[in-house]
């Protein structure tokens, strides 16, 4: 998983750089190294317009309603949005006035346990194997 550094984002804001450009560069770099990676961005995007990022990286919103009054400040967007149910809106935590968002995958794949046989390799078994391998005629291989 790749995460753009939160501290780097704060530093970017302090320096007056455009956060959208910073996130675009982070995602470009990551997708160049991992072309099949999925993208999931979540957070309090107070005054950040995510339309550009959504358009560039084909991201979809995973929430249906505003998270604070009539505003959608807390958001979750993803490139693999079809794999997730719409976000569930939960009450705010602590003194926050923003609703929490919970995202769950649509399908949970239960994998069957794989049984494997393990042979215990005691020193005398290893010695016997070594002798047999040394005495084998390897010309036919």
Contact map, one row per residue, 1 for C-alpha under 8 A:
111000000000000000000000000000000000000000000000000000000000000000000000000000000000000000000000000000000000000000000000000000000000000000000
111100000000000000000000000001000000000000000000000000000000000000000000000000000000000000000000000000000000000000000000000000000000000000000
111110000000000000000000000000000000000000000000000000000000000000000000000000000000000000000000000000000000000000000000000000000000000000000
011111011000000000000010010000000000000000000000000000000000000000000000000000000000000000000000000000000000000000000000000000000000000000000
001111111000000000000000000000000000000000000000000000000000000000000000000000000000000000000000000000000000000000000000000000000000000000000
000111111100000000000000000000000000000000000000000000000000000000000000000000000000000000000000000000000000000000000000000000000000000000000
000011111110000000000000000000000000000000000000000000000000000000000000000000000000000000000000000000000000000000000000000000000000000000000
000111111111000000000000000000000000000000000000000000000000000000000000000000000000000000000000000000000000000000000000000000000000000000000
000111111111100000100100000000000000000000000000000000000000000000000000000000000000000000000000000000000000000000000000000000000000000000000
000001111111110000000000000000000000000000000000000000000000000000000000000000000000000000000000000000000000000000000000000000000000000000000
000000111111111000000000000000000000000000000000000000000000000000000000000000000000000000000000000000000000000000000000000000000000000000000
000000011111111111100100000000000000000000000000000000000000000000000000000000000000000000000000000000000000000000000000000000000000000000000
000000001111111111100000000000000000000000000000000000000000000000000000000000000000000000000000000000000000000000000000000000000000000000000
000000000111111110000000000000000000000000000000000000000000000000000000000000000000000000000000000000000000000000000000000000000000000000000
000000000011111110000000000000000000000000000000000000000000000000000000000000000000000000000000000000000000000000000000000000000000000000000
000000000001111111000000000000000000000000000000000000000000000000000000000000000000000000000000000000000000000000000000000000000000000000000
000000000001111111101100000000000000000000000000000000000000000000000000000000000000000000000000000000000000000000000000000000000000000000000
000000000001100111111100000000000000000000000000000000000000000000000000000000000000000000000000000000000000000000000000000000000000000000000
000000001001100011111110000000000000000000000001000000000000000000000000000000000000000000000000000000000000000000000000000000000000000000000
000000000000000001111111000000000000000000000001110110000000000000000000000000000000000000000000000000000000000000000000000000000000000000000
000000000000000011111111100000000000000000000000000000000000000000000000000000000000000000000000000000000000000000000000000000000000000000000
000000001001000011111111110000000000000000000000000000000000000000000000000000000000000000000000000000000000000000000000000000000000000000000
000100000000000000111111111000000000000000000000000000000000000000000000000000000000000000000000000000000000000000000000000000000000000000000
000000000000000000011111111100000000000000000000000010000000000000000000000000000000000000000000000000000000000000000000000000000000000000000
000000000000000000001111111110000000000000000000000000000000000000000000000000000000000000000000000000000000000000000000000000000000000000000
000100000000000000000111111111000000000000000000000000000000000000000000000000000000000000000000000000000000000000000000000000000000000000000
000000000000000000000011111111100000000000000000000000000000000000000000000000000000000000000000000000000000000000000000000000000000000000000
000000000000000000000001111111110000000000000000000000000000000000000000000000000000000000000000000000000000000000000000000000000000000000000
000000000000000000000000111111111000000000000000000000000000000000000000000000000000000000000000000000000000000000000000000000000000000000000
010000000000000000000000011111111110000000000000000000000000000000000000000000000000000000000000000000000000000000000000000000000000000000000
000000000000000000000000001111111111100000000000000000000000000000000000000000000000000000000000000000000000000000000000000000000000000000000
000000000000000000000000000111111110000000000000000000000000000000000000000000000000000000000000000000000000000000000000000000000000000000000
000000000000000000000000000011111110000000000000000000000000000000000000000000000000000000000000000000000000000000000000000000000000000000000
000000000000000000000000000001111111100000000000000000000000000000000000000000000000000000000000000000000000000000000000000000000000000000000
000000000000000000000000000001111111100000000000000000000000000000000000000000000000000000000000000000000000000000000000000000000000000000000
000000000000000000000000000000100111110000000000000000000000000000000000000000000000000000000000000000000000000000000000000000000000000000000
000000000000000000000000000000100111111000000000000000000000000000000000000000000000000000000000000000000000000000000000000000000000000000000
000000000000000000000000000000000001111100000000000000000000000000000000000001110000000000000000000000000000000000000000000000000000000000000
000000000000000000000000000000000000111110000000000000000010000000000000000001110000000000000000000000000000000000000000000000000000000000000
000000000000000000000000000000000000011111000000000000000000000000000000000111110000000000000000000000000000000000000000000000000000000000000
000000000000000000000000000000000000001111100000000000000000000000000000001111000000000000000000000000000000000000000000000000000000000000000
000000000000000000000000000000000000000111110000000000000000000000000000011110000000000000000000000000000000000000000000000000000000000000000
000000000000000000000000000000000000000011111000000000000000000000000000011100000000000000000000000000000000000000000000000000000000000000000
000000000000000000000000000000000000000001111100000000000000000000000000111000000000000000000000000000000000000000000000000000000000000000000
000000000000000000000000000000000000000000111111100000000000000000000000111000000000000000000000000000000000000000000000000000000000000000000
000000000000000000000000000000000000000000011111000000000000000000000000110000000000000000000000000000000000000000000000000000000000000000000
000000000000000000000000000000000000000000001111100000000000000000000000100000000000000000000000000000000000000000000000000000000000000000000
000000000000000000110000000000000000000000001111110000000000000000000000000000000000000000000000000000000000000000000000000000000000000000000
000000000000000000010000000000000000000000001011111100000000000000000000000000000000000000000000000000000000000000000000000000000000000000000
000000000000000000010000000000000000000000000001111111000000000000000000000000000000000000000000000000000000000000000000000000000000000000000
000000000000000000000000000000000000000000000000111111100000000000000000000000000000000000000000000000000000000000000000000000000000000000000
000000000000000000010000000000000000000000000000111111110000000000000000000000000000000000000000000000000000000000000000000000000000000000000
000000000000000000010001000000000000000000000000011111111110000000000000000000000000000000000000000000000000000000000000000000000000000000000
000000000000000000000000000000000000000000000000011111111111000000000000000010000000000000000000000000000000000000000000000000000000000000000
000000000000000000000000000000000000000000000000001111111110000000000000000000000000000000000000000000000000000000000000000000000000000000000
000000000000000000000000000000000000000000000000000111111110000000000000000000000000000000000000000000000000000000000000000000000000000000000
000000000000000000000000000000000000000000000000000011111110000000000000000000100000000000000000000000000000000000000000000000000000000000000
000000000000000000000000000000000000000000000000000011111111000000000000000000100000000000000000000000000000000000000000000000000000000000000
000000000000000000000000000000000000001000000000000011111111100000000000000011111000000000000000000000000000000000000000000000000000000000000
000000000000000000000000000000000000000000000000000001000111110000000000000011111000000000000000000000000000000000000000000000000000000000000
000000000000000000000000000000000000000000000000000000000011111100000000001111001000000000000000000000000000000000000000000000000000000000000
000000000000000000000000000000000000000000000000000000000001111100000000001111001001111000000000000000100000000000000000000000000000000000000
000000000000000000000000000000000000000000000000000000000000111110000000001100000000011100000000000010000000000000000000000000000000000000000
000000000000000000000000000000000000000000000000000000000000111111000000000000000000011000000000000000000000000000000000000000000000000000000
000000000000000000000000000000000000000000000000000000000000001111100001000000000000000000000000000000000000000000000000000000000000000000000
000000000000000000000000000000000000000000000000000000000000000111111111100000000000000000000000000000000000000000000000000000000000000000000
000000000000000000000000000000000000000000000000000000000000000011111111110000000000000010000000011100000000000000000000000000000000000000000
000000000000000000000000000000000000000000000000000000000000000001111111100000000000000000000000111000000000000000000000000000000000000000000
000000000000000000000000000000000000000000000000000000000000000001111110000000000000000000000000000000000000000000000000000000000000000000000
000000000000000000000000000000000000000000000000000000000000000001111111000000000000000000000000000000000000000000000000000000000000000000000
000000000000000000000000000000000000000000000000000000000000000001111111100000000000000000000000000000000000000000000000000000000000000000000
000000000000000000000000000000000000000000000000000000000000000011110111111000000000000000000000000000000000000000000000000000000000000000000
000000000000000000000000000000000000000000011110000000000000000001110011111000000000000000000000010000000000000000000000000000000000000000000
000000000000000000000000000000000000000001111100000000000000000000100001111100000000000000000000011110000000000000000000000000000000000000000
000000000000000000000000000000000000000011111000000000000000111000000001111110000000000000000000000010000000000000000000000000000000000000000
000000000000000000000000000000000000000111100000000000000000111000000000011111000000000000000000000010000000000000000000000000000000000000000
000000000000000000000000000000000000000111000000000001000011110000000000001111101000000000000000000000000000000000000000000000000000000000000
000000000000000000000000000000000000011110000000000000000011110000000000000111111000000000000000000000000000000000000000000000000000000000000
000000000000000000000000000000000000011100000000000000001111000000000000000011111000000000000000000000000000000000000000000000000000000000000
000000000000000000000000000000000000011100000000000000000011000000000000000001111111000000000000000000000000000000000000000000000000000000000
000000000000000000000000000000000000000000000000000000000011110000000000000011111111100000000000000000000000000000000000000000000000000000000
000000000000000000000000000000000000000000000000000000000000000000000000000000011111100000000000000000000000000000000000000000000000000000000
000000000000000000000000000000000000000000000000000000000000000000000000000000011111100000000000000000001110000000000000000000000000000000000
000000000000000000000000000000000000000000000000000000000000010000000000000000011111110000000000000000111100000000000000000000000000000000000
000000000000000000000000000000000000000000000000000000000000010000000000000000001111111000000000000000111100000000000000000000000000000000000
000000000000000000000000000000000000000000000000000000000000011100000000000000000001111100000000000000110000000000000000000000000000000000000
000000000000000000000000000000000000000000000000000000000000011100000000000000000000111110000000000011110000000000000000000000000000000000000
000000000000000000000000000000000000000000000000000000000000001000000000000000000000011111000000000011100000000000000000000000000000000000000
000000000000000000000000000000000000000000000000000000000000000000100000000000000000001111100000001111000000000000000000000000000000000000000
000000000000000000000000000000000000000000000000000000000000000000000000000000000000000111110000001111000000000000000000000000000000000000000
000000000000000000000000000000000000000000000000000000000000000000000000000000000000000011111000011100000000000000000000000000000000000000000
000000000000000000000000000000000000000000000000000000000000000000000000000000000000000001111111111100000000000000000000000000000000000000000
000000000000000000000000000000000000000000000000000000000000000000000000000000000000000000111111001100000000000000000000000000000000000000000
000000000000000000000000000000000000000000000000000000000000000000000000000000000000000000011111000000000000000000000000000000000000000000000
000000000000000000000000000000000000000000000000000000000000000000000000000000000000000000011111100000000000000000000000000000000000000000000
000000000000000000000000000000000000000000000000000000000000000000000000000000000000000000011111111000000000000000000000000000000000000000000
000000000000000000000000000000000000000000000000000000000000000000010000000000000000000000010011111000000000000000000000000000000000000000000
000000000000000000000000000000000000000000000000000000000000000000110000110000000000000000110001111100000000000000000000000000000000000000000
000000000000000000000000000000000000000000000000000000000000000000110000010000000000000011111001111110000000000000000000000000000000000000000
000000000000000000000000000000000000000000000000000000000000000000100000010000000000000011111000011111000000000000000000000000000000000000000
000000000000000000000000000000000000000000000000000000000000001000000000011100000000001111000000001111100000000000000000000000000000000000000
000000000000000000000000000000000000000000000000000000000000000000000000000000000000001111000000000111110000000000000000000000000000000000000
000000000000000000000000000000000000000000000000000000000000010000000000000000000001111100000000000011111000000000000000000000000000000000000
000000000000000000000000000000000000000000000000000000000000000000000000000000000001111000000000000001111100000000000000000000000000000000000
000000000000000000000000000000000000000000000000000000000000000000000000000000000011100000000000000000111111000000000000000000000000000000000
000000000000000000000000000000000000000000000000000000000000000000000000000000000011100000000000000000011111000000000000000000000000000000000
000000000000000000000000000000000000000000000000000000000000000000000000000000000010000000000000000000001111100000000000000000000000000000000
000000000000000000000000000000000000000000000000000000000000000000000000000000000000000000000000000000001111110000000000000000000000000000000
000000000000000000000000000000000000000000000000000000000000000000000000000000000000000000000000000000000011111000000000000000000000000000000
000000000000000000000000000000000000000000000000000000000000000000000000000000000000000000000000000000000001111100000000000000000000000000000
000000000000000000000000000000000000000000000000000000000000000000000000000000000000000000000000000000000000111110000000000000000000000000000
000000000000000000000000000000000000000000000000000000000000000000000000000000000000000000000000000000000000011111000000000000000000000000000
000000000000000000000000000000000000000000000000000000000000000000000000000000000000000000000000000000000000001111100000000000000000000000000
000000000000000000000000000000000000000000000000000000000000000000000000000000000000000000000000000000000000000111110000000000000000000000000
000000000000000000000000000000000000000000000000000000000000000000000000000000000000000000000000000000000000000011111000000000000000000000000
000000000000000000000000000000000000000000000000000000000000000000000000000000000000000000000000000000000000000001111100000000000000000000000
000000000000000000000000000000000000000000000000000000000000000000000000000000000000000000000000000000000000000000111110000000000000000000000
000000000000000000000000000000000000000000000000000000000000000000000000000000000000000000000000000000000000000000011111000000000000000000000
000000000000000000000000000000000000000000000000000000000000000000000000000000000000000000000000000000000000000000001111100000000000000000000
000000000000000000000000000000000000000000000000000000000000000000000000000000000000000000000000000000000000000000000111110000000000000000000
000000000000000000000000000000000000000000000000000000000000000000000000000000000000000000000000000000000000000000000011111011000000000000000
000000000000000000000000000000000000000000000000000000000000000000000000000000000000000000000000000000000000000000000001111111000000000000000
000000000000000000000000000000000000000000000000000000000000000000000000000000000000000000000000000000000000000000000000111111100000000000000
000000000000000000000000000000000000000000000000000000000000000000000000000000000000000000000000000000000000000000000000011111110000000000000
000000000000000000000000000000000000000000000000000000000000000000000000000000000000000000000000000000000000000000000000111111111000000000000
000000000000000000000000000000000000000000000000000000000000000000000000000000000000000000000000000000000000000000000000111111111100000000000
000000000000000000000000000000000000000000000000000000000000000000000000000000000000000000000000000000000000000000000000001111111110000000000
000000000000000000000000000000000000000000000000000000000000000000000000000000000000000000000000000000000000000000000000000111111111000000000
000000000000000000000000000000000000000000000000000000000000000000000000000000000000000000000000000000000000000000000000000011111111100000000
000000000000000000000000000000000000000000000000000000000000000000000000000000000000000000000000000000000000000000000000000001111111110000000
000000000000000000000000000000000000000000000000000000000000000000000000000000000000000000000000000000000000000000000000000000111111111000000
000000000000000000000000000000000000000000000000000000000000000000000000000000000000000000000000000000000000000000000000000000011111111100000
000000000000000000000000000000000000000000000000000000000000000000000000000000000000000000000000000000000000000000000000000000001111111100000
000000000000000000000000000000000000000000000000000000000000000000000000000000000000000000000000000000000000000000000000000000000111111100000
000000000000000000000000000000000000000000000000000000000000000000000000000000000000000000000000000000000000000000000000000000000011111110000
000000000000000000000000000000000000000000000000000000000000000000000000000000000000000000000000000000000000000000000000000000000001111111000
000000000000000000000000000000000000000000000000000000000000000000000000000000000000000000000000000000000000000000000000000000000000001111110
000000000000000000000000000000000000000000000000000000000000000000000000000000000000000000000000000000000000000000000000000000000000000111111
000000000000000000000000000000000000000000000000000000000000000000000000000000000000000000000000000000000000000000000000000000000000000011111
000000000000000000000000000000000000000000000000000000000000000000000000000000000000000000000000000000000000000000000000000000000000000011111
000000000000000000000000000000000000000000000000000000000000000000000000000000000000000000000000000000000000000000000000000000000000000001111
